[in-house]
């Protein structure tokens, strides 16, 4: 087999692997409505997570943490090289359930 065919097959295999990976990540979040991420009944339902690719704090329902983290992986790859402002560390916040929605509340010192 000549070397061009081998290179073509390797590139084609890599493209297929990446396509399957992106489809997998996309399907994890497509069934989740953003308003569901924040629904709660008690403070114990909520956790602090990075709000986005530049950090910041947000609170979501504990059931969606894995999906949220995978969403951030996708967003990070879309916005590679973006410049971000400094944000407070997540440890400066606590998650609370307020009026049925998870909220990030800054801890007073």
FINUVO-403294 format. One record per residue: residue number from 0; residue in one letter; y negated, x negated, z of N, C-alpha, C, O in turn. Coordinates in Angstrom, 3 decimals. Atoms other than C-alpha are relative to their C-alpha. Layout:
{NUM; A; {Y; X; Z}; {Y; X; Z}; {Y; X; Z}; {Y; X; Z}};
...
end
This chain:
{0; X; {1.174; -0.857; 0.000}; {0.000; 0.000; 0.000}; {-1.236; -0.902; 0.000}; {-1.297; -1.882; 0.742}};
{1; X; {1.153; 0.890; 0.043}; {-3.363; -1.457; -0.873}; {-0.931; 0.266; 1.192}; {-0.859; 1.312; 1.837}};
{2; X; {0.835; -0.047; -1.198}; {-5.997; -2.114; 1.786}; {-1.019; 1.144; -0.028}; {-1.403; 1.642; 1.030}};
{3; X; {0.950; -1.114; 0.091}; {-8.405; 0.565; 0.494}; {0.630; 1.299; 0.495}; {-0.017; 2.093; 1.178}};
{4; X; {-0.694; -1.210; -0.451}; {-5.826; 3.279; 1.092}; {0.169; -0.011; 1.515}; {0.020; 1.023; 2.166}};
{5; X; {-0.164; 0.114; -1.449}; {-5.188; 2.012; 4.607}; {-1.318; 0.289; 0.706}; {-1.344; 1.038; 1.682}};
{6; X; {1.319; -0.238; -0.589}; {-8.911; 1.958; 5.425}; {-0.354; 1.485; -0.107}; {-0.846; 2.070; 0.857}};
{7; X; {0.286; -1.421; 0.194}; {-9.312; 5.466; 3.987}; {0.798; 0.861; 0.989}; {0.252; 1.790; 1.584}};
{8; X; {-0.852; -0.774; -0.915}; {-6.401; 6.799; 6.060}; {-0.476; -0.156; 1.442}; {-0.498; 0.817; 2.195}};
{9; X; {0.501; 0.238; -1.359}; {-7.755; 5.206; 9.245}; {-1.296; 0.764; 0.235}; {-1.456; 1.408; 1.272}};
{10; X; {1.270; -0.722; -0.132}; {-11.239; 6.629; 8.670}; {0.239; 1.498; 0.044}; {-0.370; 2.191; 0.859}};
{11; X; {-0.316; -1.419; 0.013}; {-9.827; 10.053; 7.858}; {0.607; 0.436; 1.337}; {0.255; 1.495; 1.859}};
{12; X; {-0.615; -0.310; -1.292}; {-7.711; 10.003; 11.037}; {-1.052; 0.037; 1.105}; {-1.016; 0.923; 1.960}};
{13; X; {1.070; 0.019; -1.003}; {-10.768; 9.072; 13.139}; {-0.900; 1.226; -0.119}; {-1.274; 1.818; 0.894}};
{14; X; {0.832; -1.189; 0.214}; {-12.844; 11.862; 11.609}; {0.709; 1.241; 0.535}; {0.085; 2.084; 1.180}};
{15; X; {-0.768; -1.156; -0.480}; {-10.093; 14.371; 12.366}; {0.058; 0.008; 1.522}; {-0.098; 1.064; 2.136}};
{16; X; {-0.056; 0.087; -1.465}; {-9.761; 13.145; 15.968}; {-1.338; 0.405; 0.605}; {-1.364; 1.183; 1.558}};
{17; X; {1.317; -0.366; -0.513}; {-13.530; 13.408; 16.555}; {-0.283; 1.484; -0.198}; {-0.870; 2.117; 0.680}};
{18; X; {0.217; -1.430; 0.257}; {-13.634; 16.880; 14.988}; {0.765; 0.846; 1.015}; {0.235; 1.830; 1.531}};
{19; X; {-0.792; -0.741; -0.992}; {-10.857; 18.092; 17.276}; {-0.635; -0.115; 1.379}; {-0.702; 0.872; 2.112}};
{20; X; {0.661; 0.211; -1.297}; {-12.619; 16.577; 20.314}; {-1.249; 0.869; 0.141}; {-1.424; 1.532; 1.163}};
{21; X; {1.226; -0.806; -0.066}; {-15.964; 18.257; 19.509}; {0.321; 1.488; 0.035}; {-0.346; 2.245; 0.741}};
{22; X; {-0.396; -1.408; -0.027}; {-14.252; 21.579; 18.831}; {0.486; 0.382; 1.392}; {0.162; 1.463; 1.886}};
{23; X; {-0.487; -0.236; -1.357}; {-12.504; 21.322; 22.217}; {-1.169; 0.165; 0.970}; {-1.193; 1.114; 1.753}};
{24; X; {1.155; -0.101; -0.902}; {-15.795; 20.670; 24.041}; {-0.816; 1.267; -0.275}; {-1.281; 1.929; 0.652}};
{25; X; {0.762; -1.201; 0.358}; {-17.538; 23.462; 22.139}; {0.678; 1.261; 0.528}; {-0.002; 2.142; 1.055}};
{26; X; {-0.702; -1.207; -0.418}; {-14.862; 26.037; 22.961}; {-0.006; 0.177; 1.512}; {0.156; 1.296; 2.000}};
{27; X; {0.059; -0.130; -1.452}; {-15.112; 25.261; 26.676}; {-1.194; 0.821; 0.450}; {-1.111; 1.539; 1.446}};
{28; X; {1.228; -0.675; -0.429}; {-18.641; 26.661; 26.837}; {-0.348; 1.252; -0.787}; {-1.209; 2.015; -0.349}};
{29; X; {0.451; -1.109; 0.841}; {-18.826; 29.261; 24.097}; {0.179; 1.365; 0.647}; {-0.568; 2.292; 0.333}};
{30; X; {-0.235; -1.287; -0.641}; {-17.439; 32.061; 26.282}; {-0.809; 0.199; 1.277}; {-0.731; 1.262; 1.894}};
{31; X; {0.782; -0.091; -1.222}; {-19.797; 31.357; 29.184}; {-1.429; 0.379; -0.351}; {-2.091; -0.297; -1.139}};
{32; X; {1.398; -0.391; 0.179}; {-23.084; 33.207; 29.244}; {-0.820; -0.722; 1.061}; {-0.404; -0.826; 2.215}};
{33; X; {0.807; 0.787; -0.922}; {-25.875; 31.203; 30.830}; {-0.319; 0.743; 1.290}; {-0.361; 0.137; 2.360}};
{34; X; {0.318; -0.752; -1.217}; {-26.735; 33.994; 33.245}; {1.183; 0.053; 0.969}; {0.982; 0.240; 2.169}};
{35; X; {-1.176; 0.005; -0.872}; {-23.155; 33.881; 34.591}; {0.101; -1.295; 0.802}; {0.685; -1.302; 1.885}};
{36; X; {-0.074; 1.277; -0.693}; {-23.532; 30.230; 35.580}; {-0.637; 0.055; 1.380}; {-0.242; -0.692; 2.275}};
{37; X; {0.770; -0.038; -1.233}; {-25.908; 31.187; 38.370}; {0.371; 1.154; 0.932}; {-0.184; 1.250; 2.026}};
{38; X; {-0.350; -1.140; -0.850}; {-24.276; 34.348; 39.755}; {0.686; -0.466; 1.281}; {1.489; -1.398; 1.264}};
{39; X; {-0.604; 0.360; -1.280}; {-23.317; 34.191; 43.438}; {-0.059; 1.185; 0.962}; {-0.805; 2.144; 0.765}};
{40; X; {0.020; -0.974; -1.078}; {-22.583; 36.246; 46.520}; {-0.348; -0.663; 1.329}; {-0.847; -0.003; 2.240}};
{41; X; {0.278; 0.742; -1.235}; {-22.946; 33.530; 49.197}; {-0.382; -1.433; -0.349}; {-0.109; -1.906; -1.452}};
{42; X; {0.393; 1.391; 0.231}; {-24.358; 30.017; 49.569}; {1.196; -0.867; -0.386}; {1.056; -1.812; -1.162}};
{43; X; {-1.200; 0.799; 0.281}; {-20.804; 28.667; 49.436}; {0.455; 0.104; -1.456}; {1.273; -0.703; -1.900}};
{44; X; {-0.323; -0.131; 1.426}; {-20.538; 29.875; 45.806}; {-0.760; -1.003; -0.856}; {-0.389; -1.237; -2.006}};
{45; X; {0.942; 0.808; 0.781}; {-23.294; 27.470; 44.711}; {0.137; -1.491; 0.287}; {0.443; -1.903; 1.406}};
{46; X; {0.012; 1.463; -0.117}; {-23.407; 23.712; 44.068}; {-1.170; -0.556; -0.800}; {-1.640; 0.051; -1.763}};
{47; X; {1.075; 0.698; 0.705}; {-26.106; 21.283; 42.992}; {0.602; -0.828; -1.132}; {1.599; -1.524; -0.941}};
{48; X; {-0.414; 0.792; 1.160}; {-25.701; 19.747; 39.530}; {-1.247; -0.549; -0.683}; {-2.359; -0.086; -0.432}};
{49; X; {1.106; 0.493; 0.817}; {-27.857; 17.715; 37.168}; {-0.439; 1.129; -0.928}; {0.391; 1.786; -1.556}};
{50; X; {0.527; -1.103; 0.794}; {-30.128; 20.165; 35.364}; {0.148; -0.228; -1.495}; {0.265; 0.725; -2.265}};
{51; X; {-0.094; 0.302; 1.424}; {-29.891; 18.391; 32.039}; {0.161; -1.485; -0.217}; {0.481; -2.229; 0.710}};
{52; X; {-0.240; 1.402; 0.328}; {-29.712; 15.079; 30.277}; {-0.978; -0.948; 0.688}; {-0.678; -2.131; 0.850}};
{53; X; {0.980; 0.847; -0.681}; {-32.829; 13.786; 32.051}; {0.081; 0.129; 1.515}; {-0.783; -0.385; 2.226}};
{54; X; {-0.143; -0.138; -1.441}; {-31.604; 14.715; 35.495}; {-0.667; 1.259; 0.497}; {-0.644; 2.294; -0.170}};
{55; X; {0.542; -1.185; -0.630}; {-33.403; 17.070; 37.789}; {1.138; 0.750; 0.682}; {2.310; 0.451; 0.453}};
{56; X; {-1.019; -0.728; -0.748}; {-31.588; 19.502; 40.040}; {0.040; 1.453; -0.428}; {-0.986; 2.080; -0.690}};
{57; X; {-0.225; -1.412; 0.271}; {-30.126; 22.870; 39.281}; {1.178; 0.429; 0.864}; {1.966; -0.406; 1.307}};
{58; X; {-1.135; -0.517; -0.767}; {-27.697; 25.097; 41.146}; {0.759; 0.979; -0.883}; {0.174; 1.836; -1.546}};
{59; X; {-0.849; -0.903; 0.771}; {-24.769; 26.826; 39.501}; {1.171; 0.443; 0.869}; {1.419; -0.113; 1.938}};
{60; X; {-1.195; -0.470; -0.675}; {-21.696; 28.743; 40.565}; {1.070; -1.097; -0.067}; {1.281; -1.716; -1.110}};
{61; X; {-1.014; 1.054; -0.117}; {-18.958; 26.374; 41.729}; {1.123; 0.130; -1.036}; {1.748; -0.866; -1.401}};
{62; X; {-1.070; -0.219; 0.981}; {-16.511; 27.936; 39.244}; {-0.304; -0.600; -1.370}; {0.601; -0.749; -2.190}};
{63; X; {0.405; 0.470; 1.321}; {-18.480; 26.520; 36.295}; {-0.354; -1.483; -0.055}; {-0.872; -1.947; -1.071}};
{64; X; {0.407; 1.408; -0.050}; {-18.976; 22.876; 37.350}; {0.643; -0.816; -1.117}; {-0.042; -1.583; -1.794}};
{65; X; {-0.684; 0.783; 1.038}; {-16.366; 21.429; 34.998}; {-0.561; 0.323; -1.384}; {-0.788; -0.582; -2.187}};
{66; X; {0.553; -0.386; 1.305}; {-17.699; 23.405; 32.028}; {-1.425; -0.529; -0.150}; {-1.808; -0.976; -1.231}};
{67; X; {1.372; 0.503; 0.057}; {-21.284; 22.419; 32.898}; {-0.010; -1.508; -0.278}; {-0.809; -1.984; -1.084}};
{68; X; {-0.053; 1.443; 0.218}; {-20.362; 18.725; 33.061}; {0.387; -0.330; -1.435}; {-0.150; -1.273; -2.016}};
{69; X; {-0.388; 0.233; 1.393}; {-18.685; 18.909; 29.664}; {-1.146; 0.375; -0.946}; {-1.335; -0.259; -1.984}};
{70; X; {1.185; -0.373; 0.776}; {-21.773; 20.686; 28.309}; {-1.009; -1.152; -0.005}; {-1.599; -1.459; -1.041}};
{71; X; {0.947; 1.121; -0.074}; {-23.924; 17.781; 29.530}; {0.464; -1.181; -0.848}; {-0.366; -1.891; -1.416}};
{72; X; {-0.526; 1.065; 0.860}; {-21.636; 15.316; 27.727}; {-0.423; 0.254; -1.447}; {-0.869; -0.660; -2.141}};
{73; X; {0.399; -0.373; 1.365}; {-22.315; 17.180; 24.474}; {-1.500; -0.213; -0.182}; {-1.934; -0.803; -1.171}};
{74; X; {1.452; 0.141; 0.092}; {-26.056; 17.310; 25.160}; {-0.422; -1.464; -0.007}; {-1.328; -1.838; -0.752}};
{75; X; {0.331; 1.431; -0.027}; {-26.175; 13.591; 25.989}; {0.230; -0.642; -1.356}; {-0.565; -1.474; -1.791}};
{76; X; {-0.299; 0.579; 1.309}; {-24.575; 12.744; 22.656}; {-0.985; 0.495; -1.057}; {-1.312; -0.241; -1.988}};
{77; X; {0.973; -0.540; 0.952}; {-27.004; 15.010; 20.781}; {-1.347; -0.696; 0.124}; {-2.052; -0.875; -0.869}};
{78; X; {1.341; 0.518; -0.269}; {-30.050; 13.403; 22.393}; {0.014; -1.459; 0.431}; {-0.764; -1.863; 1.296}};
{79; X; {-0.113; 1.413; -0.328}; {-29.053; 9.752; 22.558}; {-1.340; -0.700; -0.207}; {-1.999; -0.495; -1.227}};
{80; X; {1.221; 0.784; 0.137}; {-32.010; 7.457; 23.161}; {-1.265; 0.709; 0.445}; {-2.356; 0.158; 0.299}};
{81; X; {1.181; -0.730; -0.453}; {-34.344; 10.093; 24.594}; {-0.565; -0.669; 1.257}; {0.195; -1.135; 2.106}};
{82; X; {0.644; 0.587; -1.173}; {-36.864; 8.789; 27.143}; {-0.226; 1.098; 1.035}; {-0.722; 2.175; 0.702}};
{83; X; {0.113; -0.995; -1.069}; {-36.846; 10.615; 30.484}; {-0.900; -0.496; 1.119}; {-0.985; -1.695; 1.385}};
{84; X; {0.774; 0.313; -1.199}; {-39.195; 10.756; 33.457}; {0.956; -0.111; 1.180}; {2.051; 0.450; 1.162}};
{85; X; {-0.789; 0.077; -1.224}; {-37.880; 9.834; 36.889}; {0.029; 1.367; 0.672}; {-0.959; 2.102; 0.648}};
{86; X; {-0.132; -1.246; -0.749}; {-36.600; 12.776; 38.901}; {0.541; -0.308; 1.393}; {1.081; -1.388; 1.635}};
{87; X; {-0.549; 0.176; -1.335}; {-35.660; 13.240; 42.532}; {1.520; -0.004; -0.061}; {2.105; 0.717; -0.870}};
{88; X; {-1.471; -0.008; -0.035}; {-32.025; 12.453; 43.336}; {0.527; 1.374; 0.427}; {-0.157; 2.131; 1.117}};
{89; X; {-0.606; -1.287; -0.350}; {-29.685; 15.412; 43.695}; {0.137; 0.170; 1.509}; {0.158; 1.296; 2.006}};
{90; X; {-0.156; -0.083; -1.452}; {-29.298; 14.560; 47.388}; {-1.242; 0.566; 0.695}; {-1.186; 0.874; 1.885}};
{91; X; {1.214; -0.583; -0.565}; {-32.860; 15.850; 47.939}; {0.020; 1.527; -0.068}; {-0.937; 2.174; 0.357}};
{92; X; {-0.079; -1.441; 0.206}; {-31.688; 19.396; 47.139}; {1.252; 0.590; 0.640}; {2.242; -0.105; 0.873}};
{93; X; {-1.182; -0.746; -0.430}; {-29.324; 22.015; 48.483}; {0.069; 1.265; -0.846}; {-0.940; 1.764; -1.344}};
{94; X; {-0.209; -1.212; 0.789}; {-27.838; 24.986; 46.705}; {0.038; 1.203; 0.931}; {0.717; 1.189; 1.958}};
{95; X; {0.007; -1.231; -0.773}; {-28.550; 28.467; 48.034}; {0.154; 1.189; -0.932}; {-0.283; 1.161; -2.082}};
{96; X; {-0.128; -1.260; 0.735}; {-27.645; 31.949; 46.884}; {-1.161; 0.889; 0.426}; {-1.218; 1.353; 1.565}};
{97; X; {1.189; -0.815; -0.291}; {-30.908; 33.881; 46.682}; {-0.035; 1.147; -0.994}; {-0.114; 0.934; -2.204}};
{98; X; {0.014; -1.210; 0.834}; {-30.898; 37.454; 45.373}; {1.092; -0.031; -1.080}; {0.859; 0.371; -2.220}};
{99; X; {-1.131; -0.009; 0.919}; {-27.493; 36.954; 43.745}; {0.000; -1.101; -1.045}; {0.820; -1.081; -1.962}};
{100; X; {0.084; 1.111; 0.949}; {-28.496; 33.768; 41.878}; {-0.027; -1.320; 0.758}; {-0.707; -1.437; 1.777}};
{101; X; {0.015; 1.332; -0.588}; {-27.802; 30.122; 42.734}; {-1.343; -0.658; -0.313}; {-1.802; -0.644; -1.455}};
{102; X; {1.287; 0.658; 0.166}; {-31.055; 28.230; 43.285}; {0.064; -1.386; 0.641}; {0.688; -1.565; 1.687}};
{103; X; {0.150; 1.343; -0.579}; {-31.782; 24.534; 43.876}; {-1.254; 0.014; 0.869}; {-2.358; 0.269; 0.388}};
{104; X; {1.108; -0.026; -0.956}; {-33.954; 24.298; 46.979}; {-0.187; -1.414; 0.536}; {0.759; -2.042; 1.010}};
{105; X; {0.254; 1.348; -0.489}; {-35.644; 21.039; 47.922}; {0.113; -0.020; 1.517}; {-0.436; 0.841; 2.204}};
{106; X; {-0.178; 0.151; -1.438}; {-34.634; 19.871; 51.391}; {-1.284; -0.579; 0.578}; {-1.795; -1.598; 0.113}};
{107; X; {1.229; 0.494; -0.638}; {-37.651; 19.475; 53.634}; {0.347; -1.124; 0.953}; {1.343; -1.067; 1.674}};
{108; X; {-0.288; 1.162; -0.845}; {-37.859; 16.160; 55.422}; {-0.616; 0.122; 1.365}; {-0.464; -0.776; 2.193}};
end
